[in-house]
Amino acid sequence: MLDQQLAKEAAIGLGLTEDEAEAAIEDFESPMMGGSNLGTYATIDCPTKKIEGALNWLLYEFTKINGVVRKISNPHDFGNYPSFEVDYPEAINAIDLDDDNTSPSGAKPSKARQIAIDEDIEKKDNWHDKANEIQERYNKKFDQWL
């Protein structure tokens, strides 16, 4: 089981308040079954050994960029198996770029709106770059057990 106190101390050490740290780990080991939630960045394989170490490592790294990590149980014909689900922070998840480049009439957005769209794209891209780098390091670190 995740050492909740260790995770909380790590989050506080990164500058989160006690309440923010508790919120970040609140549903860390959710008993969710199947599929990803809306707002999920990735589902990451658990190692066959060192599961708790991997979980703590991911929590520590994703807390730095305000991502949320939890251990989930995936149903399978041969029994459930664990994986880690990483969700976007609320600020990134709230960015919806689907309809931002055109209005219903097809007109281009105003200059101010285009600047805001560009800033949102940059925020999301920066977060993805950081998350992808964390996932790469995770794969190298735990590769022998994946």
KAKA-V417275 format. One record per backbone hydrogen bond with DSSP energy under -1.0 kcal/mol. CO is the residue of the C=O (numbers start at 0). NH is the residue of the N-H. Records with the same first field share a line. If there is no record, write none. Layout:
CO: NH  NH
This chain:
1: 3
2: 6
3: 7
4: 8
5: 9
6: 10
7: 11
8: 12
10: 15
11: 14
16: 20
17: 21
18: 22
19: 23
20: 24
24: 27
26: 29
27: 70
31: 72
36: 39
38: 87
41: 85
43: 83
49: 53
50: 54
51: 55
52: 56
53: 57
54: 58
55: 59
56: 60
57: 61
58: 62
61: 66
62: 65
67: 86
69: 84
71: 82
73: 80
75: 78
80: 73
82: 71
83: 43
84: 69
85: 40  41
86: 67
88: 92
89: 93
91: 94
102: 105
106: 102
109: 113
110: 114
111: 115
112: 116
113: 117
114: 118
115: 119
116: 120
117: 121
118: 122
119: 123
120: 124
121: 125
122: 126
123: 127
124: 128
125: 129
126: 130
127: 131
128: 132
129: 133
130: 134
131: 135
132: 136
133: 137
134: 138
135: 139
136: 140
137: 141
141: 144
142: 145
144: 47
